[in-house]
């Protein structure tokens, strides 16, 4: 049987930069802008058919390349240099394959090129693997998008045995012998998913917390956002180095949520807690959880999971065993999850869940989705303040992984201007009114964001 395969002939990239309407605090640092990497690829199949694919992703350097030695401009510039090198490397591969095969080959090449850039720039610290994945994800997305468009199908219809020979044991080990991705991915998207709203550490909860109103017509406080979007899911950013502040922040969020949800007639809502690696030990996390139970017993059952409480390094001397804490609530690996090996290491350290992210690559995400489900782990899909096509990509991933129960999307809070050109085409994705994102709208070929384009456009 001849399987449909493509190769990449040409790549072009461009950048967009957006200012946030209000700053976000990550890892103790506030920032107020984002640079989006857009990638177009031209591919052809063995029959000579050509098609364009499109991928987009915020470079997210503060998250992917956190540094106390290098400036924002230096880490962003380094990731842009990676993008330039990857642009040359993708067509140089000259291999035909399924996008999952191409994605794995290219990830290995991207990591080699990252080493070369590291040596060339003589940086004071190494470029993290996560930074390589984030840059590479836009290229990977464009290839998956193009493949689906060549076949005239959503790409999630292209992961079965009619397109991809063999079984998952090729990539995930013998325990997957005889299994394919169709065991772990839905062909059709879930029609809708609840939206997780980000409550940043700098975001005002009450009117008295507003230091300077933005004044752009969008909500200013948490209570206003809950009413405006009909929210039932809140992701709460915490500091991880101030127990009293962290506990009281959850108490404050719960107080506002309880008041507003009661007014709305809503009796069930949920929280996730994100420490962004800032807890120094499992003891800090345990003390936080114990205090929260005592201080806010009504809030406690609303906590669905805890995200990446301790540093992302799972093998160094600073690694933290989280098994005692994960007996109380699911603990999800995010920054620590960069490949299949890290998934198993995280599980052994007590992580009971994984955060899939489109910014780590479509190829890696679908493989990790299968592995996590096989291991019986909690699975969620999270955001990188993704606007436009990158949000459609992320929402599509969430909608096709069966256990995922909600979707995070916060560009509407921080850079809504980047979403406005997309609102009319995908109103159910970009206009939230009842707390749900209507992911069933993502039904076009490829990743579903950009209609097929003629090859003359590249």
NUNUBA-28420 format. One record per residue (C-alpha): x, y, z; residue in one letter. Coordinates in steps of 0.1 Angstrom, whole numbers, plus 5000, padded with zeros to 4 digits. Layout:
N
- u v w residu
- X Y Z A
...
***
This chain:
458
- u v w residu
- 5000 5000 5000 X
- 5013 5035 4991 X
- 5008 5059 5019 X
- 5003 5097 5012 X
- 5036 5115 5019 X
- 5048 5151 5015 X
- 5081 5170 5014 X
- 5086 5206 5021 X
- 5099 5227 4992 X
- 5099 5262 5006 X
- 5095 5281 5039 X
- 5088 5317 5047 X
- 5083 5334 5080 X
- 5071 5367 5094 X
- 5067 5383 5129 X
- 5039 5403 5145 X
- 5043 5421 5178 X
- 5015 5431 5201 X
- 5014 5450 5234 X
- 4993 5436 5262 X
- 4964 5457 5275 X
- 4976 5448 5311 X
- 5009 5431 5321 X
- 5012 5394 5330 X
- 5035 5382 5358 X
- 5055 5350 5352 X
- 5082 5336 5375 X
- 5083 5368 5395 X
- 5087 5390 5364 X
- 5060 5412 5347 X
- 5060 5416 5310 X
- 5036 5434 5286 X
- 5042 5423 5250 X
- 5043 5392 5227 X
- 5060 5385 5194 X
- 5041 5360 5172 X
- 5060 5338 5147 X
- 5040 5330 5115 X
- 5053 5303 5092 X
- 5042 5293 5057 X
- 5054 5262 5040 X
- 5049 5250 5005 X
- 5048 5212 5002 X
- 5042 5186 4974 X
- 5033 5150 4975 X
- 5047 5122 4954 X
- 5020 5128 4928 X
- 5032 5164 4923 X
- 5003 5181 4940 X
- 5014 5213 4958 X
- 4998 5231 4988 X
- 5005 5257 5013 X
- 5004 5252 5051 X
- 5003 5278 5079 X
- 5015 5277 5115 X
- 5016 5304 5141 X
- 5029 5306 5177 X
- 5038 5333 5202 X
- 5076 5330 5209 X
- 5069 5332 5246 X
- 5105 5337 5256 X
- 5098 5347 5292 X
- 5082 5312 5296 X
- 5104 5291 5273 X
- 5137 5309 5280 X
- 5135 5323 5315 X
- 5167 5340 5325 X
- 5182 5362 5353 X
- 5213 5369 5332 X
- 5199 5377 5297 X
- 5175 5405 5289 X
- 5141 5401 5273 X
- 5155 5413 5241 X
- 5184 5388 5242 X
- 5162 5358 5248 X
- 5137 5369 5222 X
- 5165 5377 5197 X
- 5180 5342 5203 X
- 5147 5325 5195 X
- 5143 5346 5164 X
- 5178 5335 5153 X
- 5166 5299 5158 X
- 5136 5306 5136 X
- 5159 5319 5108 X
- 5181 5288 5110 X
- 5151 5265 5110 X
- 5137 5282 5079 X
- 5167 5270 5060 X
- 5168 5236 5076 X
- 5132 5225 5069 X
- 5134 5223 5030 X
- 5170 5210 5033 X
- 5156 5178 5048 X
- 5144 5167 5013 X
- 5126 5137 5027 X
- 5090 5126 5019 X
- 5070 5115 5049 X
- 5039 5118 5071 X
- 5040 5150 5091 X
- 5045 5130 5123 X
- 5076 5114 5108 X
- 5088 5148 5094 X
- 5082 5164 5128 X
- 5104 5140 5147 X
- 5132 5142 5121 X
- 5130 5180 5122 X
- 5130 5182 5160 X
- 5163 5163 5161 X
- 5177 5187 5135 X
- 5164 5217 5153 X
- 5181 5206 5185 X
- 5214 5203 5166 X
- 5210 5238 5152 X
- 5202 5251 5187 X
- 5236 5238 5198 X
- 5252 5256 5169 X
- 5235 5289 5177 X
- 5245 5285 5213 X
- 5281 5282 5204 X
- 5279 5310 5178 X
- 5264 5335 5203 X
- 5285 5324 5233 X
- 5256 5329 5256 X
- 5261 5329 5293 X
- 5236 5301 5298 X
- 5223 5273 5275 X
- 5193 5277 5253 X
- 5166 5256 5269 X
- 5151 5227 5249 X
- 5117 5243 5256 X
- 5128 5274 5236 X
- 5137 5251 5206 X
- 5103 5234 5208 X
- 5084 5267 5209 X
- 5102 5280 5178 X
- 5099 5247 5161 X
- 5061 5244 5168 X
- 5051 5270 5142 X
- 5070 5250 5115 X
- 5056 5217 5127 X
- 5021 5232 5127 X
- 5025 5245 5091 X
- 5035 5210 5079 X
- 5006 5193 5096 X
- 4983 5219 5082 X
- 4996 5215 5046 X
- 4993 5177 5048 X
- 4956 5178 5057 X
- 4951 5204 5029 X
- 4968 5182 5003 X
- 4944 5154 5012 X
- 4914 5178 5016 X
- 4908 5167 5052 X
- 4911 5179 5088 X
- 4945 5167 5099 X
- 4929 5147 5127 X
- 4915 5125 5099 X
- 4951 5118 5088 X
- 4966 5101 5118 X
- 4950 5066 5111 X
- 4966 5035 5094 X
- 4954 5047 5060 X
- 4980 5076 5062 X
- 5005 5064 5087 X
- 5021 5029 5084 X
- 5028 5007 5114 X
- 5017 5012 5150 X
- 5027 5034 5179 X
- 5054 5010 5191 X
- 5076 5027 5165 X
- 5078 5058 5187 X
- 5063 5050 5221 X
- 5076 5015 5229 X
- 5064 4979 5228 X
- 5035 4984 5252 X
- 5018 5003 5222 X
- 5022 4973 5199 X
- 4991 4970 5176 X
- 4978 5004 5187 X
- 4974 5035 5165 X
- 4966 5072 5173 X
- 4930 5065 5165 X
- 4929 5048 5200 X
- 4938 5081 5216 X
- 4925 5109 5194 X
- 4889 5117 5183 X
- 4884 5121 5146 X
- 4858 5148 5152 X
- 4862 5177 5176 X
- 4842 5180 5208 X
- 4814 5205 5200 X
- 4824 5227 5229 X
- 4847 5230 5259 X
- 4845 5252 5291 X
- 4870 5281 5290 X
- 4896 5285 5317 X
- 4901 5322 5325 X
- 4935 5333 5338 X
- 4936 5353 5371 X
- 4970 5367 5369 X
- 4989 5378 5400 X
- 4986 5414 5390 X
- 4949 5412 5379 X
- 4924 5432 5401 X
- 4898 5411 5418 X
- 4876 5440 5432 X
- 4870 5476 5420 X
- 4893 5488 5448 X
- 4922 5468 5434 X
- 4921 5488 5401 X
- 4951 5511 5402 X
- 4946 5525 5367 X
- 4917 5515 5346 X
- 4924 5504 5311 X
- 4892 5520 5298 X
- 4889 5500 5266 X
- 4854 5487 5272 X
- 4866 5452 5284 X
- 4862 5441 5320 X
- 4886 5455 5346 X
- 4880 5431 5375 X
- 4875 5394 5380 X
- 4838 5398 5388 X
- 4832 5417 5356 X
- 4851 5390 5336 X
- 4830 5362 5351 X
- 4798 5380 5341 X
- 4811 5392 5307 X
- 4822 5357 5296 X
- 4799 5335 5317 X
- 4829 5318 5333 X
- 4829 5287 5354 X
- 4867 5279 5353 X
- 4894 5301 5368 X
- 4931 5295 5366 X
- 4948 5313 5395 X
- 4984 5324 5393 X
- 5003 5321 5426 X
- 5037 5333 5438 X
- 5051 5301 5454 X
- 5073 5320 5478 X
- 5048 5337 5501 X
- 5024 5312 5518 X
- 5001 5339 5533 X
- 4998 5357 5500 X
- 4991 5325 5480 X
- 4964 5313 5504 X
- 4948 5346 5506 X
- 4948 5350 5468 X
- 4928 5319 5464 X
- 4905 5330 5492 X
- 4900 5363 5475 X
- 4893 5348 5441 X
- 4868 5324 5458 X
- 4851 5352 5476 X
- 4845 5371 5444 X
- 4835 5340 5425 X
- 4810 5329 5451 X
- 4794 5363 5452 X
- 4791 5366 5414 X
- 4782 5330 5407 X
- 4754 5332 5433 X
- 4740 5363 5416 X
- 4742 5344 5383 X
- 4724 5313 5398 X
- 4755 5291 5392 X
- 4762 5265 5418 X
- 4793 5247 5404 X
- 4826 5262 5393 X
- 4863 5252 5393 X
- 4899 5264 5399 X
- 4933 5254 5387 X
- 4963 5266 5406 X
- 4995 5276 5388 X
- 5027 5282 5408 X
- 5050 5285 5376 X
- 5078 5264 5393 X
- 5081 5288 5422 X
- 5076 5264 5451 X
- 5110 5256 5466 X
- 5099 5223 5481 X
- 5071 5198 5485 X
- 5068 5210 5521 X
- 5058 5245 5509 X
- 5031 5230 5487 X
- 5018 5207 5514 X
- 5016 5236 5539 X
- 4998 5257 5513 X
- 4972 5229 5507 X
- 4967 5223 5544 X
- 4962 5260 5551 X
- 4939 5263 5521 X
- 4917 5235 5534 X
- 4914 5252 5568 X
- 4910 5287 5555 X
- 4886 5281 5526 X
- 4869 5247 5530 X
- 4843 5256 5504 X
- 4870 5265 5478 X
- 4890 5233 5484 X
- 4867 5209 5463 X
- 4867 5234 5435 X
- 4904 5230 5429 X
- 4907 5206 5399 X
- 4945 5204 5397 X
- 4978 5221 5404 X
- 5002 5231 5376 X
- 5040 5228 5378 X
- 5045 5238 5414 X
- 5083 5231 5415 X
- 5112 5237 5391 X
- 5112 5222 5356 X
- 5145 5204 5360 X
- 5135 5168 5368 X
- 5170 5153 5369 X
- 5192 5178 5387 X
- 5199 5181 5424 X
- 5169 5205 5428 X
- 5143 5180 5416 X
- 5114 5176 5440 X
- 5094 5144 5448 X
- 5058 5154 5448 X
- 5041 5121 5457 X
- 5029 5133 5491 X
- 5011 5163 5475 X
- 4997 5145 5445 X
- 4977 5123 5469 X
- 4957 5154 5477 X
- 4952 5169 5442 X
- 4963 5161 5407 X
- 4997 5177 5399 X
- 5003 5185 5363 X
- 5037 5187 5345 X
- 5040 5217 5322 X
- 5074 5233 5318 X
- 5090 5200 5328 X
- 5073 5181 5300 X
- 5095 5182 5269 X
- 5095 5147 5255 X
- 5085 5111 5263 X
- 5114 5105 5287 X
- 5104 5135 5308 X
- 5069 5122 5310 X
- 5081 5090 5327 X
- 5105 5108 5349 X
- 5077 5132 5360 X
- 5054 5103 5367 X
- 5080 5087 5390 X
- 5084 5120 5409 X
- 5047 5121 5417 X
- 5032 5141 5388 X
- 4998 5126 5380 X
- 4989 5147 5350 X
- 5003 5164 5319 X
- 4997 5198 5303 X
- 4997 5194 5265 X
- 5006 5226 5247 X
- 5005 5234 5209 X
- 5036 5255 5215 X
- 5056 5223 5221 X
- 5047 5210 5187 X
- 5017 5192 5172 X
- 5038 5161 5166 X
- 5050 5158 5202 X
- 5016 5167 5216 X
- 4997 5139 5199 X
- 5023 5113 5209 X
- 5024 5126 5245 X
- 4985 5126 5245 X
- 4986 5089 5237 X
- 5013 5080 5262 X
- 4996 5100 5291 X
- 4963 5083 5284 X
- 4980 5049 5284 X
- 4995 5057 5318 X
- 4961 5068 5332 X
- 4973 5103 5338 X
- 4952 5135 5341 X
- 4954 5154 5307 X
- 4947 5191 5301 X
- 4956 5215 5273 X
- 4970 5249 5282 X
- 4978 5282 5266 X
- 5008 5304 5258 X
- 4986 5335 5254 X
- 4978 5322 5219 X
- 4959 5345 5196 X
- 4944 5339 5161 X
- 4956 5308 5143 X
- 4977 5297 5173 X
- 4945 5296 5194 X
- 4926 5276 5168 X
- 4955 5252 5168 X
- 4955 5249 5206 X
- 4917 5246 5207 X
- 4917 5219 5180 X
- 4942 5199 5201 X
- 4920 5201 5232 X
- 4889 5192 5212 X
- 4904 5160 5198 X
- 4921 5145 5229 X
- 4892 5127 5247 X
- 4901 5132 5284 X
- 4906 5170 5280 X
- 4876 5187 5298 X
- 4884 5224 5294 X
- 4905 5248 5273 X
- 4927 5277 5285 X
- 4927 5308 5263 X
- 4938 5342 5276 X
- 4948 5363 5246 X
- 4912 5377 5247 X
- 4922 5392 5281 X
- 4957 5405 5273 X
- 4959 5412 5236 X
- 4924 5412 5222 X
- 4935 5432 5192 X
- 4953 5402 5179 X
- 4921 5382 5179 X
- 4898 5407 5162 X
- 4905 5397 5126 X
- 4894 5362 5134 X
- 4862 5369 5154 X
- 4838 5369 5124 X
- 4851 5337 5110 X
- 4852 5318 5143 X
- 4828 5335 5166 X
- 4824 5305 5189 X
- 4862 5304 5195 X
- 4868 5342 5199 X
- 4836 5355 5214 X
- 4829 5338 5247 X
- 4795 5346 5263 X
- 4784 5315 5282 X
- 4817 5302 5295 X
- 4822 5278 5266 X
- 4844 5278 5235 X
- 4826 5262 5206 X
- 4854 5240 5192 X
- 4831 5222 5167 X
- 4836 5252 5145 X
- 4871 5240 5137 X
- 4862 5217 5108 X
- 4882 5229 5078 X
- 4911 5210 5061 X
- 4945 5209 5078 X
- 4945 5226 5113 X
- 4913 5244 5102 X
- 4925 5280 5108 X
- 4934 5292 5073 X
- 4916 5282 5041 X
- 4936 5265 5014 X
- 4958 5290 4995 X
- 4973 5288 4961 X
- 5010 5280 4958 X
- 5015 5314 4941 X
- 5011 5330 4975 X
- 5045 5317 4985 X
***
